[in-house]
Structures are given as structure tokens and as C-alpha cells.
Amino acid sequence: MATAEQSDFKIADAASYDPHVEDFGRFSAVLTTPLARRLIALANISADQRVLDVGTGTGVVALEAAKAMGEECHCIGIDLS
């Protein structure tokens, strides 16, 4: 169980991204999507596999993996924020 101090840190850390979310999302999509697609291609993921994207941020890699895997995908993205 998280302490009050840990919870306060997580809340403050997540909130620190709020003023930048629009720019971060836009630039992340433009700059990261081609790299994410290449990463997914190199990983040679198939629909019967599972993907865990730790530190997913805006979710670009997890979303691209899910697209590549199709409707039966098992893809999870987690992030502190």
C-alpha cells in the first residue's frame, strides 16, 4: 500500500504534465509513431501474443501494437501518470 507521501508524489508528478499535454501529444504522435511502427515490425508480434508497454506515456507504442495485432489483441499500456 502506498504511503501518503508516495500518493502525493504521484499526483503532483501526473499534474506536472497537464500544461504540456496538447503539445506533448502532438509532437509525440508525429515523432514517435514512425519509430513505434518500426519497433512493432521488428518485434514480429502476432495476434496470439500479449504485449505490455511499461511507461507507455501517450500510448503510441501500445496503440500501434494493438493495430498491428488486430481485433483479438491482448495489449496493455501502463504509466505512472
Summary of the structure (lengths in Angstrom):
residues: 81
radius of gyration: 15.0
end to end distance: 17.6
largest distance: 42.1
contacts: 185
relative contact order: 0.17
helix: 59%
strand: 12%
